[in-house]
Amino acid sequence: MDFLEVIVTRRSIRKYKNDPIPEDKLNKVLEAARIAPSWSNMQCWRYVVVKDNSTKKALADVLPSGNPVKKAFIQAPIIIAGCADPERSGYIDSQRIGDKQWHILDLGISMQQLVLAATNEGLGTCWVCWFSEKAVKDILGVPANIEVVALTPLGYPDEEPKSKRRKSIEEIVYYEQYGHSE
């Protein structure tokens, strides 16, 4: 696919076929996440790939009841947890730079590359950030100092969601100062 086509066609998928994902496709998706840029090239992210059905069910069970992706966690052949080490982003000489959570930005860039690569491979994903982090950490054995920032099912889509309206360039871009149109 052309790169812009990948971006335009990516959708949040909430229904999956249970067809297995070939290792070469999974590796391409993970490689895209691995090579993402990061603060001072610290690469603060770590990924947990979950294929075990009982673990996927346990993860689905800790999503809030209103989370529309709950069923997808059981349907999809893989769940990926995106984790980040806050101490490996946003620091210079052991001093935190400002009060931004740089590790979340770094993980976000890496995850975005992962979801776009998945789209390019004909796979679906859905960013999930509404979950009990403590429960997910317990299920996956994530150390206390590492944050679980996002989860995504990964699999072949069993739906074709329609595109949603996006704001126009004029609605989101200002020139020289906030609020100033061309």
Secondary structure, DSSP 8 states (H G I E B T S, - for coil): --HHHHHHH--B---B------HHHHHHHHHHHHT---GGG---EEEEEE--HHHHHHHHHTS-TT-TTHHHHHHSSEEEEEEE-GGGSSEETTEE-SS--HHHHHHHHHHHHHHHHHHHTT-EE--B--S-HHHHHHHHT--TTSEEEEEEEEE-BS----------HHHH--SSSTT---
